[in-house]
């Protein structure tokens, strides 16, 4: 399901890129991982 | 190791709002208090947030005269800064500055996959002066996103790049005056090969042939679409370089400038669609 959020850019932390979104409804900053996820 | 393969889908809506500002004291992003509507504007930040960031006057500073009225910006500027020399594809070198406490994040933000820190200054103003002197020697102080998108693939081997950076360091050291030299440090070389390897794995053709002279053909670059102002983003993220993402969809590649989406309200979807085996390890090296 698509959720409408404000895109605030790609932020780098601990050498990992994350997309930062702002949800105006719940006044919350949310990070979404851009890098590959690994599972053993 | 299994990779969890995922697709992202981002659709830009028709609404752009102020993206807020970075609080230099708290070192965190603060959303715009009034969520100012900037749809139709070329800006992604309202005047109030631009002023609150403290940096609006400081962009383009060369260290000669401090023009800011912001106590916040002045306090930040009084912190230690490093000067770096970065390598970009097709042998483009760029000089820049970074607040010491976040110098590696700065390199990653810039998409500077290969670089050296060559000077350390007690404050931002001296760092800017050093940057300006080095730029006067003919080294670029800016590399725009168009260049980065058009030259996304780095062909050169990392040993050659390191040598190029070190040679340039020696040349700079010989050319600057003693006032600048005292801030120079033993160069600290950095590479983010885990990122550049991902770009090469995706965008360089695997098959190479021996030439008549016994060498190998240069690997060919795969085609990729350059999307500087995306209306939407769809596909699997293969690599992230600065604010540029390398996407793969239906075996086609695109490099998308995510900076131009900042401030826009978007529909965002992310889903894991399966797993595949990965034979290579993610080095995660700095």
Boltz contact constraints between the chains, C-beta under 6 A:
constraints:
  - contact:
      token1: [A, 2]
      token2: [B, 267]
      max_distance: 6.0
  - contact:
      token1: [A, 2]
      token2: [B, 269]
      max_distance: 6.0
  - contact:
      token1: [A, 3]
      token2: [B, 268]
      max_distance: 6.0
  - contact:
      token1: [A, 4]
      token2: [B, 265]
      max_distance: 6.0
  - contact:
      token1: [A, 4]
      token2: [B, 267]
      max_distance: 6.0
  - contact:
      token1: [A, 5]
      token2: [B, 268]
      max_distance: 6.0
  - contact:
      token1: [A, 6]
      token2: [B, 17]
      max_distance: 6.0
  - contact:
      token1: [A, 6]
      token2: [B, 265]
      max_distance: 6.0
  - contact:
      token1: [A, 7]
      token2: [B, 261]
      max_distance: 6.0
  - contact:
      token1: [A, 7]
      token2: [B, 264]
      max_distance: 6.0
  - contact:
      token1: [A, 7]
      token2: [B, 266]
      max_distance: 6.0
  - contact:
      token1: [A, 8]
      token2: [B, 19]
      max_distance: 6.0
  - contact:
      token1: [A, 9]
      token2: [B, 262]
      max_distance: 6.0
  - contact:
      token1: [A, 10]
      token2: [B, 243]
      max_distance: 6.0
  - contact:
      token1: [A, 10]
      token2: [B, 258]
      max_distance: 6.0
  - contact:
      token1: [A, 12]
      token2: [B, 105]
      max_distance: 6.0
  - contact:
      token1: [A, 12]
      token2: [B, 108]
      max_distance: 6.0
  - contact:
      token1: [A, 12]
      token2: [B, 109]
      max_distance: 6.0
  - contact:
      token1: [A, 17]
      token2: [B, 240]
      max_distance: 6.0
  - contact:
      token1: [A, 22]
      token2: [B, 31]
      max_distance: 6.0
  - contact:
      token1: [A, 34]
      token2: [B, 237]
      max_distance: 6.0
  - contact:
      token1: [A, 34]
      token2: [B, 240]
      max_distance: 6.0
  - contact:
      token1: [A, 36]
      token2: [B, 3]
      max_distance: 6.0
  - contact:
      token1: [A, 37]
      token2: [B, 4]
      max_distance: 6.0
  - contact:
      token1: [A, 38]
      token2: [B, 1]
      max_distance: 6.0
  - contact:
      token1: [A, 39]
      token2: [B, 2]
      max_distance: 6.0
  - contact:
      token1: [A, 39]
      token2: [B, 4]
      max_distance: 6.0
